[in-house]
Amino acid sequence: MEKVSIEDVDIVNNPLGVHSVRKPVSRDLGTDSFAMNYFELEPGESFSGGLHAHHDQEEVFHVQEGTATFEVGRDREEHEVAAGELIRFAPGEFQMGKNDSDERVVGFALGAPKARHDFDEMESVVHCRECDEETAHDTVLTDQGAFAFTCAECGNEFTIG
């Protein structure tokens, strides 16, 4: 049995700098088969930083305060998730959650069947400077804690973070 308080979990933010509070609760609980991250998103911040899909993990977001907006699928269909509501994404489903409101969003991101993402199983949709359009990119977390992206169309590589 493990027990933690959200207040005692250290803030470990995304290298893209897209949110100010992300607390990896599952790390402190020592989980192996379940991921849980606590977020506080100020207006304009996001959970992840871009449209992406985890091919190895199912994700559920629970909004406790405020209203989050999720872009879903490659066509970026928008869905609002208010306090007390949840939204689920199947493995391989593209999504991005953000705070488009003027109020703070507080919530949790939950994932299974792993406690951490396998970045070899993650795909991001970002603007490729070579293709000059949004394309699918392989995503890798580098040893330096940055994200490296490789365009699936032309092979262009770049790193952020």
Beta strands, then each sheet from edge to edge (+ up, - down):
strand 1: 21-24
strand 2: 35-41
strand 3: 51-54
strand 4: 58-65
strand 5: 67-72
strand 6: 77-82
strand 7: 86-89
strand 8: 95-98
strand 9: 105-112
strand 10: 122-128
strand 11: 133-141
strand 12: 147-151
strand 13: 157-160
sheet 1: 1+ 2- 9+ 4- 7+
sheet 2: 3+ 10- 11+ 12- 13+
sheet 3: 6+ 5- 8+
end
